[in-house]
Amino acid sequence: MKQEKNGVWTSWNENLTYKYKSLYKVTTEQELQEIIAKSDKVRFFGSKQSSADIAAGLENLIDITTYNKILSYNDAEHTITVQSGLILGDLIDAVEAKGWCIPCLPDINTITIGGALATGTHGTSGKLLCEYMTSCTLVLADGSLKKIEDGDELINAVRVSLGALGVMSTITFKCEPIYTLHVKEGPENDTEWLPKIKERLKKHDFLRILWLPHTDKGYVITGDKIDSETEIKEDLGPDYLKHRRKASKILYKYTHIFPWITSIANKLLYKGFFSSKKEYKGSLYQATVTKSRGSTLELAEWTIGLDKFTEVFEELKTEINKWSNKSFIHIPMDIRFVYKDKSWLSYAYKKDIVTIGCVSRNAATADTYEAFKTIEIIFLKHGGKPHWGKRFTAKDTAFSKIYDKWEDFKVLRQEMDPTNKFLNPYLTELFNEKK
Ligand SMILES: Cc1cc2nc3c(=O)[nH]c(=O)nc-3n(C[C@H](O)[C@H](O)[C@H](O)COP(=O)(O)OP(=O)(O)OC[C@H]3O[C@@H](n4cnc5c(N)ncnc54)[C@H](O)[C@@H]3O)c2cc1C
């Protein structure tokens, strides 16, 4: 095991930095157990790609990315067991090589499995990623191991647990046979796509809408399962579409000084990059996951029950279109759909939900990005929940109102971590624990 002393921990977009005394790079479960047992306080991190301040802030840190092996497959059960520091892209490659898939993938493949599960990472038209986990081992605060399996009541608390109950060590995923999607993409007016959501969720196997604020348009992506041999007339649109992120960066360069420029930039970006149609076929991985991107963005994301989405969307749109409101929002706001589950801190606890992302393409100036504030006020008012790995300011009081199981989770956390070993300053405040 490698140990680094007295360094600086920096998140991927450089918005968070912390000094640490010891940083351990673990490669085995025993090492993980040893460090946790001997530390008074310790935090662990994966790819550092969360915008929320949950991954560091303590003197002792564990880098989990070196704990990254694929341990076993069960061909009969379609399961794969991995160490929690494995990068998601490597998991997907391994699963696809077997002819399997995990049927709901996020937009990013560079995150670790442990980080993804801890923060309730999700994709669209399926469940949270953690719902495909059938068992895991957890390293508890005293360094001992606990195996948790499907069917145990504890699994519903552990699936999304912000790394506050223990460190996930090995994880088993249940996979499904891989499938091919026939994907169609194209722009629609808000008046067209908004009323069609429920009908499309029934009709299509995949639905995602990239909403384009300040243009009255959404870019609708649908996918239908087809036989992999089916011929599709592929149309990937003009070649210059691949330069969208570069163009956005240029157009948004001064939007932190003059936020209203965003409104003009969005109209130009719509014309240039979202006004044509596309059609192709591919696996869920090909259709969903952005394979490369710069590290200059900052993210918030809010979720709301499917039944309330239209009302909340209309309110958000009206609010951000007021010139008195400085919330000019960079393109796109990613709208996705997640089906209900039983995990205590899941956004989809007992109800189908819609998620809506909010991106600032200038990470360094994210503190002054009004949209993060506006979206939080509106969603909280309607009982919406923020993504645990992204930017929000709500704390314990708000969560006790919007999560049925918030108090139960807090009690369990205190039982499992009585000395608050795993709480950094951010989580201490989030759970309203003693400093
Ligand atoms: C560009 C971009 C795109 C994104 N797209 C999506 C998306 O499509 N859908 C979505 O839902 N989210 C998305 N996210 C959010 C992302 O999935 C989460 O922030 C995720 O937690 C990042 O994983 P990580 O490995 O970087 O974790 P880190 O940020 O390093 O850690 C996150 C948390 O997990 C804890 N943790 C890490 N390892 C373990 C472990 N082994 N056991 C227990 N706890 C652990 C850490 O202590 C910390 O609290 C995106 C983020 C970015 C930057």
The ligand as a Tripos MOL2 file, in Angstrom:
@<TRIPOS>MOLECULE
LIG
   53    58     1     0     0
SMALL
NO_CHARGES

@<TRIPOS>ATOM
      1 C1        -19.5290   15.2080  -16.0730 C.3       1 LIG1
      2 C2        -20.3550   14.4740  -15.0620 C.ar      1 LIG1
      3 C3        -21.4390   13.7240  -15.4870 C.ar      1 LIG1
      4 C4        -22.2360   13.0540  -14.5450 C.ar      1 LIG1
      5 N1        -23.2880   12.3260  -14.9890 N.ar      1 LIG1
      6 C5        -24.1120   11.7370  -14.0910 C.ar      1 LIG1
      7 C6        -25.2580   11.0150  -14.5320 C.ar      1 LIG1
      8 O1        -25.5150   10.8600  -15.7200 O.2       1 LIG1
      9 N2        -26.0740   10.4870  -13.5790 N.ar      1 LIG1
     10 C7        -25.8250   10.6370  -12.2510 C.ar      1 LIG1
     11 O2        -26.6260   10.1860  -11.4330 O.2       1 LIG1
     12 N3        -24.7170   11.2790  -11.8130 N.ar      1 LIG1
     13 C8        -23.8570   11.8240  -12.6960 C.ar      1 LIG1
     14 N4        -22.7400   12.4760  -12.2420 N.ar      1 LIG1
     15 C9        -22.4480   12.4780  -10.7990 C.3       1 LIG1
     16 C10       -21.4940   11.3320  -10.4390 C.3       1 LIG1
     17 O3        -22.0180   10.1020  -10.8820 O.3       1 LIG1
     18 C11       -21.3080   11.2630   -8.9080 C.3       1 LIG1
     19 O4        -20.8630   12.4860   -8.4360 O.3       1 LIG1
     20 C12       -20.3490   10.1390   -8.5050 C.3       1 LIG1
     21 O5        -20.3680   10.0360   -7.1080 O.3       1 LIG1
     22 C13       -18.9220   10.3940   -8.9270 C.3       1 LIG1
     23 O6        -18.1560    9.2230   -8.6680 O.3       1 LIG1
     24 P1        -16.6700    9.3450   -8.1400 P.3       1 LIG1
     25 O7        -15.9950    8.0390   -8.3300 O.co2     1 LIG1
     26 O8        -16.0290   10.5370   -8.7390 O.co2     1 LIG1
     27 O9        -16.9540    9.5740   -6.5860 O.3       1 LIG1
     28 P2        -16.3260   10.6720   -5.6050 P.3       1 LIG1
     29 O10       -16.7930   12.0150   -6.0280 O.co2     1 LIG1
     30 O11       -14.8590   10.4500   -5.4860 O.co2     1 LIG1
     31 O12       -17.0330   10.2620   -4.2490 O.3       1 LIG1
     32 C14       -18.4120   10.4600   -4.1050 C.3       1 LIG1
     33 C15       -18.8710    9.9290   -2.7460 C.3       1 LIG1
     34 O13       -18.7930    8.5160   -2.7270 O.3       1 LIG1
     35 C16       -18.1050    8.0800   -1.5840 C.3       1 LIG1
     36 N5        -17.4320    6.8500   -1.9310 N.ar      1 LIG1
     37 C17       -16.4600    6.6500   -2.8430 C.ar      1 LIG1
     38 N6        -16.1020    5.3500   -2.8650 N.ar      1 LIG1
     39 C18       -16.8860    4.7210   -1.9600 C.ar      1 LIG1
     40 C19       -16.9980    3.3800   -1.5170 C.ar      1 LIG1
     41 N7        -16.2280    2.4240   -2.0100 N.pl3     1 LIG1
     42 N8        -17.9010    3.0890   -0.5530 N.ar      1 LIG1
     43 C20       -18.6950    4.0590   -0.0260 C.ar      1 LIG1
     44 N9        -18.6280    5.3440   -0.4050 N.ar      1 LIG1
     45 C21       -17.7370    5.6630   -1.3610 C.ar      1 LIG1
     46 C22       -17.1340    9.2180   -1.2670 C.3       1 LIG1
     47 O14       -16.7180    9.1800    0.0840 O.3       1 LIG1
     48 C23       -18.0220   10.4050   -1.5600 C.3       1 LIG1
     49 O15       -18.8560   10.6480   -0.4670 O.3       1 LIG1
     50 C24       -21.9160   13.1330  -13.1500 C.ar      1 LIG1
     51 C25       -20.8120   13.8710  -12.7400 C.ar      1 LIG1
     52 C26       -20.0320   14.5230  -13.6770 C.ar      1 LIG1
     53 C27       -18.8500   15.3010  -13.2170 C.3       1 LIG1
@<TRIPOS>BOND
     1     1     2 1
     2     2     3 ar
     3     2    52 ar
     4     3     4 ar
     5     4     5 ar
     6     4    50 ar
     7     5     6 ar
     8     6     7 ar
     9     6    13 1
    10     7     8 2
    11     7     9 ar
    12     9    10 ar
    13    10    11 2
    14    10    12 ar
    15    12    13 ar
    16    13    14 ar
    17    14    15 1
    18    14    50 ar
    19    15    16 1
    20    16    17 1
    21    16    18 1
    22    18    19 1
    23    18    20 1
    24    20    21 1
    25    20    22 1
    26    22    23 1
    27    23    24 1
    28    24    25 2
    29    24    26 1
    30    24    27 1
    31    27    28 1
    32    28    29 2
    33    28    30 1
    34    28    31 1
    35    31    32 1
    36    32    33 1
    37    33    34 1
    38    33    48 1
    39    34    35 1
    40    35    36 1
    41    35    46 1
    42    36    37 ar
    43    36    45 ar
    44    37    38 ar
    45    38    39 ar
    46    39    40 ar
    47    39    45 ar
    48    40    41 1
    49    40    42 ar
    50    42    43 ar
    51    43    44 ar
    52    44    45 ar
    53    46    47 1
    54    46    48 1
    55    48    49 1
    56    50    51 ar
    57    51    52 ar
    58    52    53 1
@<TRIPOS>SUBSTRUCTURE
     1 LIG1         1 GROUP 0 **** ****
